[in-house]
Amino acid sequence: MVTIPIWDSNQKRPPERSPHLEGLRSGGLYASRASRLPGGGGYLVLPAKSAAHVPVNKPARYNLCLGGSIGRFVGPGQVMNSGASGSFTLTVDLSALPTPTGLVTAQPGETWNFQAWYRDANPGPTSNFTDAVAVTFL
């Protein structure tokens, strides 16, 4: 597995304090771990096979980095909360990645992109995104 960070194209590197998402794989499971998040909020992890740069209206601070058909991890236990630590880990079965038309299995050689969406109050109520990560499954 190869993990490639993706971030807002206006940045040369992700800011040290920006909401961060990374991925880990073990056997048939994939874990998305997010950190540096506003505490206590709800988060949806979004998977897509395409990366993109989609500017989001202000006051959101970060852009959508996914393109094409975007799924949502909304099954039991998949809507995450960052709690007081400002972090979470979502472990998913690679044979059940959500797409708009149903669940699919990640195939060897495919690259999937992951990003988390959340509500924010920076400075007023808005939606926001973590940085994104591209994962090629070997």
Wavefront OBJ file of the C-alpha trace (Angstrom):
o trace
v 0.000 0.000 0.000
v 1.239 3.459 -0.897
v -0.159 6.477 0.960
v 0.111 9.895 -0.686
v -1.090 12.970 1.203
v -3.280 15.403 -0.716
v -4.016 18.867 0.595
v -5.534 22.138 -0.445
v -3.766 23.090 -3.691
v -3.250 26.625 -2.390
v -0.758 25.185 0.102
v 2.742 23.869 -0.658
v 2.446 21.527 2.331
v -0.278 20.902 4.893
v -0.239 23.433 7.731
v 0.992 21.888 10.960
v -2.287 22.625 12.694
v -4.665 21.893 9.805
v -7.181 19.052 10.229
v -5.246 15.960 9.174
v -6.241 12.547 7.782
v -3.941 9.567 7.276
v -4.462 5.928 6.389
v -3.186 2.539 7.544
v -3.912 -0.922 6.130
v -3.789 -4.317 7.802
v -5.074 -7.385 5.956
v -8.528 -6.644 4.562
v -9.089 -3.619 6.800
v -8.242 0.030 6.221
v -8.084 2.583 9.028
v -8.510 6.319 8.505
v -7.066 8.245 11.426
v -7.855 11.937 11.754
v -6.195 14.378 14.128
v -5.887 18.103 14.891
v -9.672 18.427 14.629
v -12.054 20.732 16.464
v -13.051 18.699 19.546
v -16.457 17.151 20.087
v -17.694 17.368 16.503
v -19.276 14.807 14.185
v -17.328 13.700 11.109
v -18.119 11.807 7.910
v -15.245 10.095 6.085
v -15.711 10.326 2.321
v -14.114 7.888 -0.167
v -13.714 8.489 -3.919
v -11.652 6.981 -6.716
v -10.863 10.433 -8.153
v -8.957 13.348 -6.672
v -9.924 16.925 -7.524
v -9.697 20.477 -6.262
v -13.164 21.872 -5.597
v -13.107 25.340 -4.003
v -15.678 25.681 -1.251
v -17.539 28.906 -0.514
v -16.307 30.960 2.421
v -16.342 30.876 5.409
v -15.027 27.292 4.966
v -11.234 27.296 5.203
v -10.404 24.053 3.361
v -11.435 22.718 -0.041
v -12.910 19.441 -1.213
v -10.091 17.303 -2.657
v -12.312 14.503 -4.019
v -13.960 14.217 -7.421
v -16.234 11.922 -9.382
v -18.545 9.636 -7.417
v -18.108 10.356 -3.716
v -19.303 7.868 -1.111
v -19.982 8.348 2.594
v -19.222 6.071 5.517
v -22.586 6.352 7.300
v -23.129 2.747 8.445
v -23.408 1.731 12.113
v -20.395 3.081 13.999
v -19.013 4.932 10.963
v -20.138 8.492 11.768
v -17.254 9.608 13.937
v -16.883 12.027 16.860
v -13.553 13.687 17.609
v -14.224 13.928 21.347
v -12.017 15.999 23.617
v -8.854 14.646 21.950
v -9.709 16.163 18.561
v -9.078 12.852 16.813
v -10.741 9.620 15.684
v -9.949 6.369 13.882
v -12.394 4.720 11.477
v -11.652 1.119 10.500
v -13.450 -0.177 7.424
v -13.652 -3.442 5.527
v -12.012 -3.064 2.101
v -14.719 -5.285 0.645
v -17.364 -2.710 1.637
v -16.296 0.751 0.426
v -19.352 2.997 -0.046
v -20.137 4.622 -3.384
v -23.305 6.470 -4.430
v -24.583 3.239 -6.032
v -23.665 0.758 -3.286
v -20.740 -1.002 -1.645
v -17.703 -2.130 -3.673
v -14.457 -3.995 -3.002
v -11.092 -2.236 -3.364
v -9.062 -4.044 -6.025
v -5.258 -4.431 -6.153
v -3.757 -1.527 -8.085
v -6.694 0.826 -7.450
v -6.154 4.208 -5.854
v -8.830 5.499 -3.499
v -8.929 8.979 -1.986
v -10.271 9.712 1.498
v -11.253 12.989 3.157
v -13.375 13.859 6.198
v -16.190 16.438 6.259
v -17.361 18.224 9.399
v -19.361 21.172 10.683
v -17.215 24.015 11.929
v -17.552 27.393 13.624
v -14.552 29.231 12.235
v -15.466 32.064 12.589
v -19.188 31.354 12.040
v -21.198 28.188 11.350
v -19.951 26.421 8.209
v -18.895 23.078 6.743
v -15.236 22.157 6.445
v -12.867 19.397 5.337
v -9.692 17.760 6.585
v -6.810 17.338 4.199
v -7.118 14.204 2.047
v -5.082 11.085 1.454
v -4.679 8.915 -1.657
v -4.131 5.206 -1.049
v -3.046 2.725 -3.742
v -3.911 -0.821 -2.730
v -1.257 -3.389 -3.693
l 1 2 3 4 5 6 7 8 9 10 11 12 13 14 15 16 17 18 19 20 21 22 23 24 25 26 27 28 29 30 31 32 33 34 35 36 37 38 39 40 41 42 43 44 45 46 47 48 49 50 51 52 53 54 55 56 57 58 59 60 61 62 63 64 65 66 67 68 69 70 71 72 73 74 75 76 77 78 79 80 81 82 83 84 85 86 87 88 89 90 91 92 93 94 95 96 97 98 99 100 101 102 103 104 105 106 107 108 109 110 111 112 113 114 115 116 117 118 119 120 121 122 123 124 125 126 127 128 129 130 131 132 133 134 135 136 137 138
